[in-house]
Amino acid sequence: MSAAKAKENPKTFEAASARLDELIEAMESGQLPLDKMIAAFEEGRKLVAFCNAKLEEVQRRVEKIKEAEKDGSLIREPLD
């Protein structure tokens, strides 16, 4: 687990998910000292919160599209 990666904020769900996979693998290896294990856990919690926020955002967009389909209107929103 590199220090540079630990300090970067993920820009996408996929990047956050990949980083979570790295953290889990490192934590499960049993090779991390306690201080690094705690740091990995804290980073993992932040990544989980980021992923949850992204998933909620997507859910809201899908619900908006479904609602628009019911009344026949068309919604156009830029993709991030």
ZAVEX-572399 format. One line per field, with one value per residue: residue in three letters; chain; x, y, z of N, C-alpha, C in turn. Coordinates in Angstrom, 1 decimal, padded with zeros to 4 digits. Each point is the difference from the previous one (the first is absolute). Example, Ala and Ser with C-alpha at 12.3 -4.5 7.8 and 13.67 -1.06 7.14 Angstrom:
// ZAVEX-572399
guro: (ALA, SER);
rolum: (A, A);
n.xx: (013.2, -000.4);
n.yy: (-005.7, 001.1);
n.zz: (007.8, -000.7);
ca.xx: (-000.9, 000.9);
ca.yy: (001.2, 001.1);
ca.zz: (000.0, 000.0);
c.xx: (000.9, -000.8);
c.yy: (001.2, 001.1);
c.zz: (000.0, 000.8);
This chain:
// ZAVEX-572399
guro: (MET, SER, ALA, ALA, LYS, ALA, LYS, GLU, ASN, PRO, LYS, THR, PHE, GLU, ALA, ALA, SER, ALA, ARG, LEU, ASP, GLU, LEU, ILE, GLU, ALA, MET, GLU, SER, GLY, GLN, LEU, PRO, LEU, ASP, LYS, MET, ILE, ALA, ALA, PHE, GLU, GLU, GLY, ARG, LYS, LEU, VAL, ALA, PHE, CYS, ASN, ALA, LYS, LEU, GLU, GLU, VAL, GLN, ARG, ARG, VAL, GLU, LYS, ILE, LYS, GLU, ALA, GLU, LYS, ASP, GLY, SER, LEU, ILE, ARG, GLU, PRO, LEU, ASP);
rolum: (A, A, A, A, A, A, A, A, A, A, A, A, A, A, A, A, A, A, A, A, A, A, A, A, A, A, A, A, A, A, A, A, A, A, A, A, A, A, A, A, A, A, A, A, A, A, A, A, A, A, A, A, A, A, A, A, A, A, A, A, A, A, A, A, A, A, A, A, A, A, A, A, A, A, A, A, A, A, A, A);
n.xx: (000.9, -000.1, 000.9, 000.5, -000.3, 000.5, 000.7, -000.1, -000.8, -000.8, 000.1, 000.1, -001.2, 000.4, 000.5, -001.0, -000.7, 000.8, 000.0, -001.3, 000.0, 000.8, -000.8, -001.1, 000.6, 000.4, -001.2, -000.5, 001.0, -000.3, 000.4, -001.1, 000.9, -000.2, 001.0, 000.6, -000.3, 000.3, 001.1, 000.2, -000.3, 000.7, 001.0, -000.1, -000.1, 001.0, 000.7, -000.4, 000.2, 001.2, 000.2, -000.4, 000.7, 000.9, -000.1, -000.1, 001.1, 000.5, -000.3, 000.4, 001.1, 000.1, -000.2, 000.8, 000.8, -000.2, 000.1, 001.1, 000.4, -000.4, 000.5, 000.9, 000.5, 000.9, 000.9, 000.7, 001.0, 000.9, 000.8, 000.2);
n.yy: (-001.2, 000.8, 000.8, 000.1, -001.3, -000.2, 000.9, -000.7, 000.9, -001.0, -000.1, -001.3, -000.6, -000.2, 001.3, 000.5, -000.7, 000.3, 001.2, -000.2, -000.5, 001.0, 000.8, -000.6, -000.1, 001.3, 000.4, -000.7, 000.6, 000.9, 000.7, 000.7, 000.9, 000.1, 000.9, -000.8, -001.0, 000.8, 000.4, -001.2, -000.3, 001.1, -000.3, -001.3, 000.5, 000.8, -001.1, -000.7, 001.1, 000.2, -001.3, 000.0, 001.1, -000.6, -001.1, 000.8, 000.6, -001.2, -000.5, 001.2, -000.1, -001.3, 000.3, 001.0, -000.9, -000.9, 001.0, 000.4, -001.3, 000.1, 001.2, -000.7, 000.7, 000.8, -000.7, 001.2, -000.8, 000.9, -000.9, -000.4);
n.zz: (000.0, -001.1, 000.6, -001.3, -000.1, 001.2, -000.5, -001.1, -000.5, 000.1, -001.3, 000.1, -000.1, -001.3, 000.0, 000.7, -000.8, -001.0, 000.5, 000.2, -001.3, -000.4, 000.6, -000.5, -001.2, 000.2, 000.4, -001.0, -000.6, 001.0, -001.1, 000.2, 000.4, 001.2, 000.0, -000.9, 000.8, 001.0, -000.6, -000.3, 001.2, 000.5, -000.9, 000.4, 001.2, -000.2, -000.5, 001.0, 000.7, -000.6, 000.0, 001.3, 000.1, -000.6, 000.8, 001.1, -000.4, -000.3, 001.2, 000.5, -000.8, 000.3, 001.2, -000.3, -000.5, 000.9, 000.9, -000.8, 000.1, 001.3, 000.0, -000.5, 001.0, -000.6, 000.7, -000.1, 000.6, 000.2, -000.6, 001.2);
ca.xx: (-000.9, 000.9, -000.5, -000.6, -001.3, -000.9, -000.3, -000.8, -001.4, -000.4, -000.8, -001.1, -000.4, 000.8, 001.3, -000.2, -000.2, 001.3, 000.8, -000.5, 000.4, 001.4, 000.0, -000.4, 001.0, 001.2, -000.4, -000.2, 001.3, 000.5, 001.4, 000.0, 000.1, -001.2, -000.3, -000.4, -001.3, -001.0, 000.0, -000.7, -001.4, -000.6, -000.2, -001.1, -001.3, -000.2, -000.3, -001.4, -000.9, 000.0, -000.7, -001.4, -000.5, -000.1, -001.2, -001.2, -000.2, -000.5, -001.4, -000.9, -000.1, -000.8, -001.4, -000.4, -000.3, -001.2, -001.1, -000.2, -000.6, -001.5, -000.8, 000.4, 001.0, 001.4, 000.9, 001.3, 000.9, 001.4, 000.6, 001.3);
ca.yy: (001.2, 001.2, 001.2, 000.9, -000.5, 000.2, 001.4, 000.4, -000.2, -000.7, 000.8, -000.8, -001.1, -001.1, 000.2, -000.2, -001.4, -000.6, 000.3, -000.8, -001.4, 000.0, 000.2, -001.3, -001.0, 000.3, -000.3, -001.4, -000.7, -000.2, 000.5, 001.4, 000.3, 000.5, 001.4, 000.0, -000.6, 001.0, 001.0, -000.7, -000.1, 001.3, 000.4, -000.8, 000.6, 001.2, -000.4, -000.5, 001.1, 000.5, -001.0, 000.1, 001.2, -000.2, -000.9, 000.8, 001.0, -000.7, -000.4, 001.2, 000.3, -001.1, 000.3, 001.2, -000.4, -000.8, 000.9, 000.7, -000.9, -000.1, 001.1, 000.1, 001.1, -000.4, 000.7, -000.1, 000.5, -000.3, -001.0, 000.5);
ca.zz: (000.0, -000.1, 000.7, -001.0, -000.3, 001.2, 000.1, -001.1, 000.1, -001.3, -000.8, -000.6, 000.7, -000.3, 000.6, 001.4, 000.1, -000.2, 001.2, 001.1, -000.2, 000.4, 001.5, 000.6, -000.2, 000.9, 001.4, 000.2, -000.1, 001.3, 000.0, 000.4, 001.4, 000.6, -000.4, -001.4, 000.0, 000.5, -001.1, -001.1, 000.4, -000.1, -001.4, -000.6, 000.4, -000.9, -001.3, 000.1, 000.0, -001.4, -000.8, 000.3, -000.6, -001.5, -000.3, 000.3, -001.1, -001.2, 000.3, -000.3, -001.4, -000.6, 000.5, -000.7, -001.4, 000.1, 000.2, -001.2, -001.0, 000.3, -000.6, -001.4, -000.2, -000.2, 000.8, -000.5, 000.9, -000.4, 000.8, 000.7);
c.xx: (000.9, -000.6, -000.7, -001.4, -000.9, -000.4, -000.9, -001.5, -000.5, -000.9, -001.2, -000.4, 001.0, 001.4, -000.1, -000.2, 001.3, 000.9, -000.5, 000.5, 001.5, 000.2, -000.4, 001.0, 001.2, -000.4, -000.2, 001.3, 000.6, 001.5, 000.1, 000.2, -001.3, -000.3, -000.4, -001.4, -001.1, -000.2, -000.8, -001.5, -000.7, -000.1, -001.1, -001.4, -000.4, -000.4, -001.4, -001.0, -000.1, -000.8, -001.5, -000.6, -000.2, -001.2, -001.3, -000.3, -000.5, -001.4, -001.0, -000.2, -000.9, -001.5, -000.6, -000.3, -001.3, -001.2, -000.4, -000.7, -001.5, -000.8, 000.4, 001.0, 001.3, 000.9, 001.4, 000.9, 001.4, 000.6, 001.3, 001.2);
c.yy: (001.2, 001.2, 000.9, -000.4, 000.3, 001.5, 000.5, -000.2, -000.6, 001.0, -000.8, -001.1, -001.2, 000.1, -000.3, -001.5, -000.8, 000.2, -000.7, -001.4, -000.1, 000.0, -001.3, -001.1, 000.2, -000.4, -001.5, -000.8, -000.3, 000.6, 001.4, 000.2, 000.7, 001.4, 000.1, -000.7, 001.0, 001.1, -000.6, -000.1, 001.4, 000.4, -000.8, 000.5, 001.2, -000.4, -000.7, 001.1, 000.6, -000.8, 000.1, 001.3, 000.0, -000.9, 000.7, 001.0, -000.7, -000.4, 001.1, 000.3, -001.0, 000.3, 001.2, -000.4, -000.9, 000.9, 000.8, -000.9, -000.2, 001.1, 000.3, 001.1, -000.6, 000.9, -000.2, 000.7, -000.4, -001.1, 000.6, -000.8);
c.zz: (000.0, 000.7, -000.9, -000.3, 001.2, 000.1, -001.2, 000.3, -001.3, -000.8, -000.6, 001.0, -000.2, 000.7, 001.5, 000.3, -000.1, 001.2, 001.2, -000.1, 000.5, 001.6, 000.6, -000.1, 000.9, 001.4, 000.3, 000.0, 001.4, 000.1, 000.4, 001.5, 000.5, -000.5, -001.4, -000.2, 000.3, -001.1, -001.2, 000.3, -000.2, -001.4, -000.6, 000.4, -000.9, -001.4, -000.1, 000.0, -001.4, -000.9, 000.2, -000.5, -001.5, -000.4, 000.2, -001.2, -001.3, 000.2, -000.2, -001.4, -000.7, 000.4, -000.8, -001.5, 000.0, 000.1, -001.3, -001.1, 000.2, -000.6, -001.5, -000.3, -000.1, 000.9, -000.6, 001.0, -000.4, 000.9, 000.6, -000.5);
